[in-house]
Amino acid sequence: MASSLGGMFDSLSFGDSFDLESRKWKAPGGFHSHRERSLRPFIFMNAVGRHRDLDTMLHESGHAFHSMLCHDEPLLHYRRPPKEFAEVASMAMELFAFPYLDEFYDEVEAARAKRQRLEYVATLLPKIAALDAFQHWIYAYPSHNRAERDACWVRLNDRFGAAVSWQGLERYRQLSWQSSGHLYSVPFYMIEYGIAQLGALQLWLQFKQDRARAMENGDSLRW
């Protein structure tokens, strides 16, 4: 399985599976889409030469590999994982790349890239917990006013957030939940990212102990 990832990626390099570089008038963001007719993934992103571009490519490639491994499922519904599992392959791919970052960076830069990813994971989980609890409160108390909503978010930020000083920036703290687009477009979806991240961490632990076993387990799970 491990050796086949490179082959799958190479197969995407030919044809119309990538739209990677940023250009004028191009839509922002990045995503993976699976095309049912051609059975070929499509990865869209806006690369500008930053480390974030590598993270995005690894993430979306994980989605692409997952969809390619599901090609042979006879039922179309089975070719797409449920939401709580959809991000496992993509998040695991970000972690599986750690031993190979020297292909892109020197030793110091590779170490910094690993640290940034692990710091992101460590801060992501409590943020997801806070946002999920916040949404449940909002929908449980639909008649709340703005002051009550602000107070709820501050309480959750105290519970799950970092122990940092917001002196002089209290108003921005009350509004900081607004930076999460998921709350507007896909309510209650953030918790699935937390579940998937825990699954990716379990695969990474296996990967550190036995790479071949972890890859085979990742393949056999599919969804």
PyMOL commands that place a pseudoatom at each C-alpha (Angstrom):
pseudoatom trace, name=CA, resn=MET, resi=1, chain=A, elem=C, hetatm=0, pos=[0.000, 0.000, 0.000]
pseudoatom trace, name=CA, resn=ALA, resi=2, chain=A, elem=C, hetatm=0, pos=[2.706, 2.507, 0.961]
pseudoatom trace, name=CA, resn=SER, resi=3, chain=A, elem=C, hetatm=0, pos=[4.467, 2.205, -2.382]
pseudoatom trace, name=CA, resn=SER, resi=4, chain=A, elem=C, hetatm=0, pos=[1.195, 2.659, -4.273]
pseudoatom trace, name=CA, resn=LEU, resi=5, chain=A, elem=C, hetatm=0, pos=[0.539, 6.179, -2.977]
pseudoatom trace, name=CA, resn=GLY, resi=6, chain=A, elem=C, hetatm=0, pos=[3.255, 7.552, -5.223]
pseudoatom trace, name=CA, resn=GLY, resi=7, chain=A, elem=C, hetatm=0, pos=[1.792, 5.668, -8.157]
pseudoatom trace, name=CA, resn=MET, resi=8, chain=A, elem=C, hetatm=0, pos=[-1.674, 7.060, -7.488]
pseudoatom trace, name=CA, resn=PHE, resi=9, chain=A, elem=C, hetatm=0, pos=[-0.300, 10.583, -7.208]
pseudoatom trace, name=CA, resn=ASP, resi=10, chain=A, elem=C, hetatm=0, pos=[1.651, 10.183, -10.459]
pseudoatom trace, name=CA, resn=SER, resi=11, chain=A, elem=C, hetatm=0, pos=[-1.522, 9.051, -12.192]
pseudoatom trace, name=CA, resn=LEU, resi=12, chain=A, elem=C, hetatm=0, pos=[-3.162, 12.330, -11.202]
pseudoatom trace, name=CA, resn=SER, resi=13, chain=A, elem=C, hetatm=0, pos=[-0.336, 14.336, -12.737]
pseudoatom trace, name=CA, resn=PHE, resi=14, chain=A, elem=C, hetatm=0, pos=[-1.553, 13.509, -16.216]
pseudoatom trace, name=CA, resn=GLY, resi=15, chain=A, elem=C, hetatm=0, pos=[-4.787, 14.986, -17.476]
pseudoatom trace, name=CA, resn=ASP, resi=16, chain=A, elem=C, hetatm=0, pos=[-7.097, 17.394, -15.673]
pseudoatom trace, name=CA, resn=SER, resi=17, chain=A, elem=C, hetatm=0, pos=[-6.888, 16.343, -12.040]
pseudoatom trace, name=CA, resn=PHE, resi=18, chain=A, elem=C, hetatm=0, pos=[-5.016, 19.425, -10.754]
pseudoatom trace, name=CA, resn=ASP, resi=19, chain=A, elem=C, hetatm=0, pos=[-5.663, 23.163, -10.732]
pseudoatom trace, name=CA, resn=LEU, resi=20, chain=A, elem=C, hetatm=0, pos=[-3.032, 24.275, -8.242]
pseudoatom trace, name=CA, resn=GLU, resi=21, chain=A, elem=C, hetatm=0, pos=[-1.442, 27.657, -8.953]
pseudoatom trace, name=CA, resn=SER, resi=22, chain=A, elem=C, hetatm=0, pos=[-2.980, 30.944, -7.946]
pseudoatom trace, name=CA, resn=ARG, resi=23, chain=A, elem=C, hetatm=0, pos=[-3.911, 33.311, -10.783]
pseudoatom trace, name=CA, resn=LYS, resi=24, chain=A, elem=C, hetatm=0, pos=[-5.914, 36.450, -11.359]
pseudoatom trace, name=CA, resn=TRP, resi=25, chain=A, elem=C, hetatm=0, pos=[-9.682, 36.029, -11.005]
pseudoatom trace, name=CA, resn=LYS, resi=26, chain=A, elem=C, hetatm=0, pos=[-9.344, 32.475, -9.715]
pseudoatom trace, name=CA, resn=ALA, resi=27, chain=A, elem=C, hetatm=0, pos=[-11.709, 31.533, -6.896]
pseudoatom trace, name=CA, resn=PRO, resi=28, chain=A, elem=C, hetatm=0, pos=[-10.058, 31.363, -3.440]
pseudoatom trace, name=CA, resn=GLY, resi=29, chain=A, elem=C, hetatm=0, pos=[-9.608, 28.310, -1.240]
pseudoatom trace, name=CA, resn=GLY, resi=30, chain=A, elem=C, hetatm=0, pos=[-8.835, 24.670, -1.860]
pseudoatom trace, name=CA, resn=PHE, resi=31, chain=A, elem=C, hetatm=0, pos=[-10.835, 21.466, -2.085]
pseudoatom trace, name=CA, resn=HIS, resi=32, chain=A, elem=C, hetatm=0, pos=[-11.016, 17.926, -3.448]
pseudoatom trace, name=CA, resn=SER, resi=33, chain=A, elem=C, hetatm=0, pos=[-13.852, 16.652, -5.604]
pseudoatom trace, name=CA, resn=HIS, resi=34, chain=A, elem=C, hetatm=0, pos=[-14.506, 13.110, -6.845]
pseudoatom trace, name=CA, resn=ARG, resi=35, chain=A, elem=C, hetatm=0, pos=[-15.932, 12.757, -10.352]
pseudoatom trace, name=CA, resn=GLU, resi=36, chain=A, elem=C, hetatm=0, pos=[-18.190, 9.734, -10.554]
pseudoatom trace, name=CA, resn=ARG, resi=37, chain=A, elem=C, hetatm=0, pos=[-18.142, 9.330, -14.326]
pseudoatom trace, name=CA, resn=SER, resi=38, chain=A, elem=C, hetatm=0, pos=[-14.389, 9.434, -14.949]
pseudoatom trace, name=CA, resn=LEU, resi=39, chain=A, elem=C, hetatm=0, pos=[-13.548, 8.097, -11.448]
pseudoatom trace, name=CA, resn=ARG, resi=40, chain=A, elem=C, hetatm=0, pos=[-10.747, 10.646, -11.306]
pseudoatom trace, name=CA, resn=PRO, resi=41, chain=A, elem=C, hetatm=0, pos=[-10.272, 13.026, -8.365]
pseudoatom trace, name=CA, resn=PHE, resi=42, chain=A, elem=C, hetatm=0, pos=[-9.887, 16.758, -8.862]
pseudoatom trace, name=CA, resn=ILE, resi=43, chain=A, elem=C, hetatm=0, pos=[-7.780, 18.943, -6.556]
pseudoatom trace, name=CA, resn=PHE, resi=44, chain=A, elem=C, hetatm=0, pos=[-8.258, 22.711, -6.568]
pseudoatom trace, name=CA, resn=MET, resi=45, chain=A, elem=C, hetatm=0, pos=[-6.055, 25.140, -4.634]
pseudoatom trace, name=CA, resn=ASN, resi=46, chain=A, elem=C, hetatm=0, pos=[-4.163, 28.419, -4.852]
pseudoatom trace, name=CA, resn=ALA, resi=47, chain=A, elem=C, hetatm=0, pos=[-0.446, 27.736, -4.416]
pseudoatom trace, name=CA, resn=VAL, resi=48, chain=A, elem=C, hetatm=0, pos=[1.799, 30.788, -3.948]
pseudoatom trace, name=CA, resn=GLY, resi=49, chain=A, elem=C, hetatm=0, pos=[5.018, 29.151, -2.704]
pseudoatom trace, name=CA, resn=ARG, resi=50, chain=A, elem=C, hetatm=0, pos=[4.267, 28.963, 1.035]
pseudoatom trace, name=CA, resn=HIS, resi=51, chain=A, elem=C, hetatm=0, pos=[4.410, 26.040, 3.455]
pseudoatom trace, name=CA, resn=ARG, resi=52, chain=A, elem=C, hetatm=0, pos=[0.637, 26.249, 3.732]
pseudoatom trace, name=CA, resn=ASP, resi=53, chain=A, elem=C, hetatm=0, pos=[0.499, 25.116, 0.088]
pseudoatom trace, name=CA, resn=LEU, resi=54, chain=A, elem=C, hetatm=0, pos=[2.299, 21.876, 0.960]
pseudoatom trace, name=CA, resn=ASP, resi=55, chain=A, elem=C, hetatm=0, pos=[-0.109, 21.270, 3.849]
pseudoatom trace, name=CA, resn=THR, resi=56, chain=A, elem=C, hetatm=0, pos=[-3.062, 21.824, 1.546]
pseudoatom trace, name=CA, resn=MET, resi=57, chain=A, elem=C, hetatm=0, pos=[-1.680, 19.524, -1.121]
pseudoatom trace, name=CA, resn=LEU, resi=58, chain=A, elem=C, hetatm=0, pos=[-1.053, 16.751, 1.399]
pseudoatom trace, name=CA, resn=HIS, resi=59, chain=A, elem=C, hetatm=0, pos=[-4.518, 17.194, 2.860]
pseudoatom trace, name=CA, resn=GLU, resi=60, chain=A, elem=C, hetatm=0, pos=[-6.367, 17.150, -0.458]
pseudoatom trace, name=CA, resn=SER, resi=61, chain=A, elem=C, hetatm=0, pos=[-4.202, 14.288, -1.743]
pseudoatom trace, name=CA, resn=GLY, resi=62, chain=A, elem=C, hetatm=0, pos=[-5.368, 12.241, 1.238]
pseudoatom trace, name=CA, resn=HIS, resi=63, chain=A, elem=C, hetatm=0, pos=[-8.940, 12.835, 0.106]
pseudoatom trace, name=CA, resn=ALA, resi=64, chain=A, elem=C, hetatm=0, pos=[-7.984, 11.908, -3.451]
pseudoatom trace, name=CA, resn=PHE, resi=65, chain=A, elem=C, hetatm=0, pos=[-6.270, 8.652, -2.422]
pseudoatom trace, name=CA, resn=HIS, resi=66, chain=A, elem=C, hetatm=0, pos=[-9.297, 7.765, -0.302]
pseudoatom trace, name=CA, resn=SER, resi=67, chain=A, elem=C, hetatm=0, pos=[-11.675, 8.244, -3.213]
pseudoatom trace, name=CA, resn=MET, resi=68, chain=A, elem=C, hetatm=0, pos=[-9.405, 6.289, -5.578]
pseudoatom trace, name=CA, resn=LEU, resi=69, chain=A, elem=C, hetatm=0, pos=[-9.329, 3.348, -3.169]
pseudoatom trace, name=CA, resn=CYS, resi=70, chain=A, elem=C, hetatm=0, pos=[-13.137, 3.347, -3.170]
pseudoatom trace, name=CA, resn=HIS, resi=71, chain=A, elem=C, hetatm=0, pos=[-13.471, 3.173, -6.971]
pseudoatom trace, name=CA, resn=ASP, resi=72, chain=A, elem=C, hetatm=0, pos=[-14.442, -0.483, -6.946]
pseudoatom trace, name=CA, resn=GLU, resi=73, chain=A, elem=C, hetatm=0, pos=[-17.326, -0.097, -4.497]
pseudoatom trace, name=CA, resn=PRO, resi=74, chain=A, elem=C, hetatm=0, pos=[-20.408, -1.138, -6.518]
pseudoatom trace, name=CA, resn=LEU, resi=75, chain=A, elem=C, hetatm=0, pos=[-22.779, 1.161, -4.603]
pseudoatom trace, name=CA, resn=LEU, resi=76, chain=A, elem=C, hetatm=0, pos=[-22.215, 4.852, -5.282]
pseudoatom trace, name=CA, resn=HIS, resi=77, chain=A, elem=C, hetatm=0, pos=[-23.203, 5.718, -1.720]
pseudoatom trace, name=CA, resn=TYR, resi=78, chain=A, elem=C, hetatm=0, pos=[-20.335, 3.597, -0.420]
pseudoatom trace, name=CA, resn=ARG, resi=79, chain=A, elem=C, hetatm=0, pos=[-17.761, 5.560, -2.425]
pseudoatom trace, name=CA, resn=ARG, resi=80, chain=A, elem=C, hetatm=0, pos=[-18.156, 8.536, -0.110]
pseudoatom trace, name=CA, resn=PRO, resi=81, chain=A, elem=C, hetatm=0, pos=[-17.347, 8.230, 3.606]
pseudoatom trace, name=CA, resn=PRO, resi=82, chain=A, elem=C, hetatm=0, pos=[-19.708, 9.578, 6.287]
pseudoatom trace, name=CA, resn=LYS, resi=83, chain=A, elem=C, hetatm=0, pos=[-18.850, 13.039, 7.593]
pseudoatom trace, name=CA, resn=GLU, resi=84, chain=A, elem=C, hetatm=0, pos=[-17.266, 11.851, 10.833]
pseudoatom trace, name=CA, resn=PHE, resi=85, chain=A, elem=C, hetatm=0, pos=[-14.737, 9.821, 8.797]
pseudoatom trace, name=CA, resn=ALA, resi=86, chain=A, elem=C, hetatm=0, pos=[-14.290, 12.001, 5.699]
pseudoatom trace, name=CA, resn=GLU, resi=87, chain=A, elem=C, hetatm=0, pos=[-11.273, 13.891, 7.074]
pseudoatom trace, name=CA, resn=VAL, resi=88, chain=A, elem=C, hetatm=0, pos=[-9.347, 10.933, 8.510]
pseudoatom trace, name=CA, resn=ALA, resi=89, chain=A, elem=C, hetatm=0, pos=[-7.379, 10.178, 5.339]
pseudoatom trace, name=CA, resn=SER, resi=90, chain=A, elem=C, hetatm=0, pos=[-6.563, 13.834, 4.678]
pseudoatom trace, name=CA, resn=MET, resi=91, chain=A, elem=C, hetatm=0, pos=[-5.461, 14.594, 8.236]
pseudoatom trace, name=CA, resn=ALA, resi=92, chain=A, elem=C, hetatm=0, pos=[-3.485, 11.351, 8.433]
pseudoatom trace, name=CA, resn=MET, resi=93, chain=A, elem=C, hetatm=0, pos=[-1.646, 12.237, 5.216]
pseudoatom trace, name=CA, resn=GLU, resi=94, chain=A, elem=C, hetatm=0, pos=[-0.447, 15.482, 6.799]
pseudoatom trace, name=CA, resn=LEU, resi=95, chain=A, elem=C, hetatm=0, pos=[1.121, 13.473, 9.634]
pseudoatom trace, name=CA, resn=PHE, resi=96, chain=A, elem=C, hetatm=0, pos=[2.381, 10.588, 7.483]
pseudoatom trace, name=CA, resn=ALA, resi=97, chain=A, elem=C, hetatm=0, pos=[4.480, 13.094, 5.515]
pseudoatom trace, name=CA, resn=PHE, resi=98, chain=A, elem=C, hetatm=0, pos=[6.677, 13.954, 8.512]
pseudoatom trace, name=CA, resn=PRO, resi=99, chain=A, elem=C, hetatm=0, pos=[9.553, 11.559, 7.639]
pseudoatom trace, name=CA, resn=TYR, resi=100, chain=A, elem=C, hetatm=0, pos=[9.672, 12.898, 4.086]
pseudoatom trace, name=CA, resn=LEU, resi=101, chain=A, elem=C, hetatm=0, pos=[9.668, 16.652, 4.633]
pseudoatom trace, name=CA, resn=ASP, resi=102, chain=A, elem=C, hetatm=0, pos=[13.398, 16.725, 3.900]
pseudoatom trace, name=CA, resn=GLU, resi=103, chain=A, elem=C, hetatm=0, pos=[12.374, 16.402, 0.250]
pseudoatom trace, name=CA, resn=PHE, resi=104, chain=A, elem=C, hetatm=0, pos=[11.263, 20.025, 0.511]
pseudoatom trace, name=CA, resn=TYR, resi=105, chain=A, elem=C, hetatm=0, pos=[13.163, 21.511, 3.460]
pseudoatom trace, name=CA, resn=ASP, resi=106, chain=A, elem=C, hetatm=0, pos=[16.459, 21.406, 5.286]
pseudoatom trace, name=CA, resn=GLU, resi=107, chain=A, elem=C, hetatm=0, pos=[16.592, 19.893, 8.782]
pseudoatom trace, name=CA, resn=VAL, resi=108, chain=A, elem=C, hetatm=0, pos=[15.658, 23.101, 10.617]
pseudoatom trace, name=CA, resn=GLU, resi=109, chain=A, elem=C, hetatm=0, pos=[12.784, 23.949, 8.281]
pseudoatom trace, name=CA, resn=ALA, resi=110, chain=A, elem=C, hetatm=0, pos=[11.436, 20.391, 8.410]
pseudoatom trace, name=CA, resn=ALA, resi=111, chain=A, elem=C, hetatm=0, pos=[11.482, 20.446, 12.224]
pseudoatom trace, name=CA, resn=ARG, resi=112, chain=A, elem=C, hetatm=0, pos=[9.613, 23.750, 12.209]
pseudoatom trace, name=CA, resn=ALA, resi=113, chain=A, elem=C, hetatm=0, pos=[7.000, 22.368, 9.796]
pseudoatom trace, name=CA, resn=LYS, resi=114, chain=A, elem=C, hetatm=0, pos=[6.391, 19.362, 12.067]
pseudoatom trace, name=CA, resn=ARG, resi=115, chain=A, elem=C, hetatm=0, pos=[6.108, 21.578, 15.134]
pseudoatom trace, name=CA, resn=GLN, resi=116, chain=A, elem=C, hetatm=0, pos=[3.616, 23.865, 13.413]
pseudoatom trace, name=CA, resn=ARG, resi=117, chain=A, elem=C, hetatm=0, pos=[1.431, 20.923, 12.426]
pseudoatom trace, name=CA, resn=LEU, resi=118, chain=A, elem=C, hetatm=0, pos=[1.439, 19.423, 15.932]
pseudoatom trace, name=CA, resn=GLU, resi=119, chain=A, elem=C, hetatm=0, pos=[0.723, 22.818, 17.492]
pseudoatom trace, name=CA, resn=TYR, resi=120, chain=A, elem=C, hetatm=0, pos=[-2.190, 23.196, 15.096]
pseudoatom trace, name=CA, resn=VAL, resi=121, chain=A, elem=C, hetatm=0, pos=[-3.605, 19.809, 16.110]
pseudoatom trace, name=CA, resn=ALA, resi=122, chain=A, elem=C, hetatm=0, pos=[-3.202, 20.636, 19.807]
pseudoatom trace, name=CA, resn=THR, resi=123, chain=A, elem=C, hetatm=0, pos=[-5.104, 23.914, 19.426]
pseudoatom trace, name=CA, resn=LEU, resi=124, chain=A, elem=C, hetatm=0, pos=[-7.690, 22.577, 16.973]
pseudoatom trace, name=CA, resn=LEU, resi=125, chain=A, elem=C, hetatm=0, pos=[-9.304, 20.063, 19.337]
pseudoatom trace, name=CA, resn=PRO, resi=126, chain=A, elem=C, hetatm=0, pos=[-10.200, 22.512, 22.154]
pseudoatom trace, name=CA, resn=LYS, resi=127, chain=A, elem=C, hetatm=0, pos=[-11.374, 25.059, 19.559]
pseudoatom trace, name=CA, resn=ILE, resi=128, chain=A, elem=C, hetatm=0, pos=[-13.719, 22.458, 18.069]
pseudoatom trace, name=CA, resn=ALA, resi=129, chain=A, elem=C, hetatm=0, pos=[-15.022, 21.590, 21.542]
pseudoatom trace, name=CA, resn=ALA, resi=130, chain=A, elem=C, hetatm=0, pos=[-15.755, 25.259, 22.243]
pseudoatom trace, name=CA, resn=LEU, resi=131, chain=A, elem=C, hetatm=0, pos=[-17.471, 25.844, 18.907]
pseudoatom trace, name=CA, resn=ASP, resi=132, chain=A, elem=C, hetatm=0, pos=[-19.593, 22.717, 19.214]
pseudoatom trace, name=CA, resn=ALA, resi=133, chain=A, elem=C, hetatm=0, pos=[-20.740, 23.639, 22.731]
pseudoatom trace, name=CA, resn=PHE, resi=134, chain=A, elem=C, hetatm=0, pos=[-21.405, 27.199, 21.538]
pseudoatom trace, name=CA, resn=GLN, resi=135, chain=A, elem=C, hetatm=0, pos=[-23.662, 26.023, 18.720]
pseudoatom trace, name=CA, resn=HIS, resi=136, chain=A, elem=C, hetatm=0, pos=[-25.624, 23.739, 21.021]
pseudoatom trace, name=CA, resn=TRP, resi=137, chain=A, elem=C, hetatm=0, pos=[-26.209, 26.647, 23.396]
pseudoatom trace, name=CA, resn=ILE, resi=138, chain=A, elem=C, hetatm=0, pos=[-27.310, 28.970, 20.562]
pseudoatom trace, name=CA, resn=TYR, resi=139, chain=A, elem=C, hetatm=0, pos=[-29.913, 26.539, 19.248]
pseudoatom trace, name=CA, resn=ALA, resi=140, chain=A, elem=C, hetatm=0, pos=[-31.054, 25.496, 22.712]
pseudoatom trace, name=CA, resn=TYR, resi=141, chain=A, elem=C, hetatm=0, pos=[-31.737, 29.150, 23.626]
pseudoatom trace, name=CA, resn=PRO, resi=142, chain=A, elem=C, hetatm=0, pos=[-32.955, 30.772, 20.382]
pseudoatom trace, name=CA, resn=SER, resi=143, chain=A, elem=C, hetatm=0, pos=[-34.357, 33.817, 22.216]
pseudoatom trace, name=CA, resn=HIS, resi=144, chain=A, elem=C, hetatm=0, pos=[-30.954, 34.852, 23.578]
pseudoatom trace, name=CA, resn=ASN, resi=145, chain=A, elem=C, hetatm=0, pos=[-29.680, 38.381, 23.020]
pseudoatom trace, name=CA, resn=ARG, resi=146, chain=A, elem=C, hetatm=0, pos=[-26.261, 39.556, 21.903]
pseudoatom trace, name=CA, resn=ALA, resi=147, chain=A, elem=C, hetatm=0, pos=[-24.946, 40.167, 25.415]
pseudoatom trace, name=CA, resn=GLU, resi=148, chain=A, elem=C, hetatm=0, pos=[-25.932, 36.649, 26.482]
pseudoatom trace, name=CA, resn=ARG, resi=149, chain=A, elem=C, hetatm=0, pos=[-24.316, 35.187, 23.375]
pseudoatom trace, name=CA, resn=ASP, resi=150, chain=A, elem=C, hetatm=0, pos=[-21.108, 37.090, 24.018]
pseudoatom trace, name=CA, resn=ALA, resi=151, chain=A, elem=C, hetatm=0, pos=[-21.075, 35.953, 27.643]
pseudoatom trace, name=CA, resn=CYS, resi=152, chain=A, elem=C, hetatm=0, pos=[-21.588, 32.323, 26.611]
pseudoatom trace, name=CA, resn=TRP, resi=153, chain=A, elem=C, hetatm=0, pos=[-18.657, 32.439, 24.219]
pseudoatom trace, name=CA, resn=VAL, resi=154, chain=A, elem=C, hetatm=0, pos=[-16.384, 34.037, 26.830]
pseudoatom trace, name=CA, resn=ARG, resi=155, chain=A, elem=C, hetatm=0, pos=[-17.277, 31.284, 29.332]
pseudoatom trace, name=CA, resn=LEU, resi=156, chain=A, elem=C, hetatm=0, pos=[-16.457, 28.611, 26.750]
pseudoatom trace, name=CA, resn=ASN, resi=157, chain=A, elem=C, hetatm=0, pos=[-13.263, 30.423, 25.815]
pseudoatom trace, name=CA, resn=ASP, resi=158, chain=A, elem=C, hetatm=0, pos=[-12.241, 30.402, 29.457]
pseudoatom trace, name=CA, resn=ARG, resi=159, chain=A, elem=C, hetatm=0, pos=[-12.970, 26.678, 29.638]
pseudoatom trace, name=CA, resn=PHE, resi=160, chain=A, elem=C, hetatm=0, pos=[-11.332, 25.538, 26.407]
pseudoatom trace, name=CA, resn=GLY, resi=161, chain=A, elem=C, hetatm=0, pos=[-9.097, 28.425, 25.326]
pseudoatom trace, name=CA, resn=ALA, resi=162, chain=A, elem=C, hetatm=0, pos=[-5.474, 29.183, 26.064]
pseudoatom trace, name=CA, resn=ALA, resi=163, chain=A, elem=C, hetatm=0, pos=[-4.478, 30.978, 29.248]
pseudoatom trace, name=CA, resn=VAL, resi=164, chain=A, elem=C, hetatm=0, pos=[-3.603, 34.296, 27.592]
pseudoatom trace, name=CA, resn=SER, resi=165, chain=A, elem=C, hetatm=0, pos=[-4.444, 37.880, 28.484]
pseudoatom trace, name=CA, resn=TRP, resi=166, chain=A, elem=C, hetatm=0, pos=[-7.123, 39.653, 26.450]
pseudoatom trace, name=CA, resn=GLN, resi=167, chain=A, elem=C, hetatm=0, pos=[-6.686, 42.923, 28.343]
pseudoatom trace, name=CA, resn=GLY, resi=168, chain=A, elem=C, hetatm=0, pos=[-7.744, 45.785, 26.105]
pseudoatom trace, name=CA, resn=LEU, resi=169, chain=A, elem=C, hetatm=0, pos=[-9.088, 43.378, 23.494]
pseudoatom trace, name=CA, resn=GLU, resi=170, chain=A, elem=C, hetatm=0, pos=[-12.119, 42.061, 25.329]
pseudoatom trace, name=CA, resn=ARG, resi=171, chain=A, elem=C, hetatm=0, pos=[-14.578, 43.037, 22.584]
pseudoatom trace, name=CA, resn=TYR, resi=172, chain=A, elem=C, hetatm=0, pos=[-12.558, 41.147, 19.979]
pseudoatom trace, name=CA, resn=ARG, resi=173, chain=A, elem=C, hetatm=0, pos=[-12.571, 38.082, 22.202]
pseudoatom trace, name=CA, resn=GLN, resi=174, chain=A, elem=C, hetatm=0, pos=[-16.356, 38.171, 22.417]
pseudoatom trace, name=CA, resn=LEU, resi=175, chain=A, elem=C, hetatm=0, pos=[-16.571, 38.216, 18.625]
pseudoatom trace, name=CA, resn=SER, resi=176, chain=A, elem=C, hetatm=0, pos=[-13.802, 35.732, 17.857]
pseudoatom trace, name=CA, resn=TRP, resi=177, chain=A, elem=C, hetatm=0, pos=[-16.264, 32.887, 17.212]
pseudoatom trace, name=CA, resn=GLN, resi=178, chain=A, elem=C, hetatm=0, pos=[-17.253, 34.702, 14.028]
pseudoatom trace, name=CA, resn=SER, resi=179, chain=A, elem=C, hetatm=0, pos=[-13.966, 33.682, 12.383]
pseudoatom trace, name=CA, resn=SER, resi=180, chain=A, elem=C, hetatm=0, pos=[-15.274, 30.131, 11.904]
pseudoatom trace, name=CA, resn=GLY, resi=181, chain=A, elem=C, hetatm=0, pos=[-17.111, 29.947, 8.592]
pseudoatom trace, name=CA, resn=HIS, resi=182, chain=A, elem=C, hetatm=0, pos=[-18.479, 26.513, 9.424]
pseudoatom trace, name=CA, resn=LEU, resi=183, chain=A, elem=C, hetatm=0, pos=[-20.937, 28.051, 11.877]
pseudoatom trace, name=CA, resn=TYR, resi=184, chain=A, elem=C, hetatm=0, pos=[-22.657, 29.851, 9.009]
pseudoatom trace, name=CA, resn=SER, resi=185, chain=A, elem=C, hetatm=0, pos=[-22.453, 27.325, 6.169]
pseudoatom trace, name=CA, resn=VAL, resi=186, chain=A, elem=C, hetatm=0, pos=[-22.508, 23.872, 7.820]
pseudoatom trace, name=CA, resn=PRO, resi=187, chain=A, elem=C, hetatm=0, pos=[-23.889, 24.113, 11.392]
pseudoatom trace, name=CA, resn=PHE, resi=188, chain=A, elem=C, hetatm=0, pos=[-22.727, 21.411, 13.807]
pseudoatom trace, name=CA, resn=TYR, resi=189, chain=A, elem=C, hetatm=0, pos=[-20.176, 20.078, 11.310]
pseudoatom trace, name=CA, resn=MET, resi=190, chain=A, elem=C, hetatm=0, pos=[-17.046, 21.082, 13.247]
pseudoatom trace, name=CA, resn=ILE, resi=191, chain=A, elem=C, hetatm=0, pos=[-17.293, 18.190, 15.701]
pseudoatom trace, name=CA, resn=GLU, resi=192, chain=A, elem=C, hetatm=0, pos=[-16.699, 15.759, 12.813]
pseudoatom trace, name=CA, resn=TYR, resi=193, chain=A, elem=C, hetatm=0, pos=[-13.284, 17.335, 12.276]
pseudoatom trace, name=CA, resn=GLY, resi=194, chain=A, elem=C, hetatm=0, pos=[-12.434, 16.583, 15.893]
pseudoatom trace, name=CA, resn=ILE, resi=195, chain=A, elem=C, hetatm=0, pos=[-13.540, 12.962, 15.581]
pseudoatom trace, name=CA, resn=ALA, resi=196, chain=A, elem=C, hetatm=0, pos=[-11.560, 12.568, 12.353]
pseudoatom trace, name=CA, resn=GLN, resi=197, chain=A, elem=C, hetatm=0, pos=[-8.472, 14.207, 13.871]
pseudoatom trace, name=CA, resn=LEU, resi=198, chain=A, elem=C, hetatm=0, pos=[-8.488, 11.682, 16.703]
pseudoatom trace, name=CA, resn=GLY, resi=199, chain=A, elem=C, hetatm=0, pos=[-8.686, 8.892, 14.116]
pseudoatom trace, name=CA, resn=ALA, resi=200, chain=A, elem=C, hetatm=0, pos=[-5.775, 10.406, 12.179]
pseudoatom trace, name=CA, resn=LEU, resi=201, chain=A, elem=C, hetatm=0, pos=[-3.699, 10.606, 15.366]
pseudoatom trace, name=CA, resn=GLN, resi=202, chain=A, elem=C, hetatm=0, pos=[-4.345, 6.922, 16.025]
pseudoatom trace, name=CA, resn=LEU, resi=203, chain=A, elem=C, hetatm=0, pos=[-3.181, 6.030, 12.509]
pseudoatom trace, name=CA, resn=TRP, resi=204, chain=A, elem=C, hetatm=0, pos=[-0.108, 8.246, 12.989]
pseudoatom trace, name=CA, resn=LEU, resi=205, chain=A, elem=C, hetatm=0, pos=[0.752, 6.417, 16.229]
pseudoatom trace, name=CA, resn=GLN, resi=206, chain=A, elem=C, hetatm=0, pos=[0.580, 3.149, 14.306]
pseudoatom trace, name=CA, resn=PHE, resi=207, chain=A, elem=C, hetatm=0, pos=[2.637, 4.728, 11.520]
pseudoatom trace, name=CA, resn=LYS, resi=208, chain=A, elem=C, hetatm=0, pos=[5.407, 5.648, 13.959]
pseudoatom trace, name=CA, resn=GLN, resi=209, chain=A, elem=C, hetatm=0, pos=[5.524, 2.045, 15.178]
pseudoatom trace, name=CA, resn=ASP, resi=210, chain=A, elem=C, hetatm=0, pos=[4.964, 0.151, 11.926]
pseudoatom trace, name=CA, resn=ARG, resi=211, chain=A, elem=C, hetatm=0, pos=[4.539, 2.148, 8.721]
pseudoatom trace, name=CA, resn=ALA, resi=212, chain=A, elem=C, hetatm=0, pos=[3.430, -0.772, 6.566]
pseudoatom trace, name=CA, resn=ARG, resi=213, chain=A, elem=C, hetatm=0, pos=[0.791, -1.841, 9.091]
pseudoatom trace, name=CA, resn=ALA, resi=214, chain=A, elem=C, hetatm=0, pos=[-0.560, 1.679, 9.419]
pseudoatom trace, name=CA, resn=MET, resi=215, chain=A, elem=C, hetatm=0, pos=[-0.887, 2.058, 5.659]
pseudoatom trace, name=CA, resn=GLU, resi=216, chain=A, elem=C, hetatm=0, pos=[-2.657, -1.268, 5.327]
pseudoatom trace, name=CA, resn=ASN, resi=217, chain=A, elem=C, hetatm=0, pos=[-5.005, -0.402, 8.175]
pseudoatom trace, name=CA, resn=GLY, resi=218, chain=A, elem=C, hetatm=0, pos=[-5.765, 2.941, 6.564]
pseudoatom trace, name=CA, resn=ASP, resi=219, chain=A, elem=C, hetatm=0, pos=[-6.567, 1.152, 3.316]
pseudoatom trace, name=CA, resn=SER, resi=220, chain=A, elem=C, hetatm=0, pos=[-8.767, -1.489, 4.929]
pseudoatom trace, name=CA, resn=LEU, resi=221, chain=A, elem=C, hetatm=0, pos=[-10.843, 1.081, 6.851]
pseudoatom trace, name=CA, resn=ARG, resi=222, chain=A, elem=C, hetatm=0, pos=[-11.825, 3.048, 3.737]
pseudoatom trace, name=CA, resn=TRP, resi=223, chain=A, elem=C, hetatm=0, pos=[-14.909, 4.282, 5.478]
for i in range(1, 223): cmd.bond("trace and resi %d" % i, "trace and resi %d" % (i + 1))
show_as sticks, trace
zoom trace
